[in-house]
Amino acid sequence: MDRCSHLSGPPTEGQVAGGCVTCPWPGSVFSLADGEVVHGPATAPQPVFETRVLGEEPQVRLPGAGQPLPTVETCSRYS
């Protein structure tokens, strides 16, 4: 997931400061906490992953991993 939502630049090569990362290509700034755009030109947020370090091993949880799948309700027209 090393692609900026604006021009697919590499945010991991950007600068991290004040809880944000700046993409080196277009200069968009994203919050590390929630992926929201702090300063454009990007208009779409970056994905955010739950992380932790266990011992010396970093671990990342993919969105929705370990969560029950949402149920699909039947449309009343077809009941």
C-alpha positions in Angstrom: 0.0 0.0 0.0 2.8 2.4 -0.8 0.8 4.5 -3.2 -0.6 8.0 -2.6 -4.3 8.3 -3.3 -3.5 11.3 -5.6 -0.7 10.4 -8.0 0.3 6.9 -6.7 3.5 8.4 -5.3 5.4 6.6 -2.5 4.4 8.0 0.9 7.0 5.8 2.6 9.6 8.0 1.1 7.9 11.1 2.5 8.6 13.0 5.6 6.8 12.1 8.9 6.2 15.0 11.3 3.5 16.0 13.8 1.5 12.8 13.3 1.3 13.2 9.5 3.1 11.9 6.5 3.8 14.1 3.4 3.9 12.3 0.0 7.1 13.4 -1.8 5.4 13.7 -5.2 2.4 15.9 -5.0 3.1 17.1 -1.5 -0.3 15.9 -0.1 -0.3 15.5 3.7 -2.1 12.6 5.4 -2.9 12.0 9.1 -1.2 8.8 10.4 -4.0 8.3 12.8 -6.9 8.0 10.4 -5.5 8.5 6.8 -7.6 11.6 6.3 -6.2 14.4 3.9 -4.8 17.2 6.0 -3.6 19.2 3.0 -4.1 18.5 -0.7 -3.9 18.2 -3.6 -5.2 14.7 -2.7 -8.9 14.5 -2.0 -9.2 10.8 -1.0 -7.9 9.4 2.3 -5.2 6.8 2.6 -6.0 3.4 4.0 -5.2 2.8 7.6 -4.2 -0.5 9.2 -4.2 -1.6 12.8 -0.7 -2.3 13.9 1.2 -3.5 17.0 4.7 -4.7 17.9 4.8 -8.1 19.7 8.3 -8.6 21.1 10.4 -7.4 18.1 7.9 -8.5 15.5 5.6 -5.8 13.9 2.1 -7.1 13.1 -0.5 -5.6 10.8 -4.2 -6.5 10.7 -5.9 -6.1 7.4 -9.2 -4.2 7.5 -12.0 -6.6 8.6 -9.7 -9.4 9.4 -10.9 -11.5 12.4 -14.3 -9.7 12.2 -17.5 -11.5 11.4 -18.8 -10.8 7.9 -21.7 -8.4 7.8 -25.1 -10.0 7.3 -27.1 -9.3 4.2 -30.7 -8.4 4.8 -33.2 -9.7 2.2 -35.0 -7.0 0.3 -38.7 -6.9 1.3 -39.8 -7.1 -2.3 -38.4 -10.6 -2.5 -39.6 -12.0 0.8 
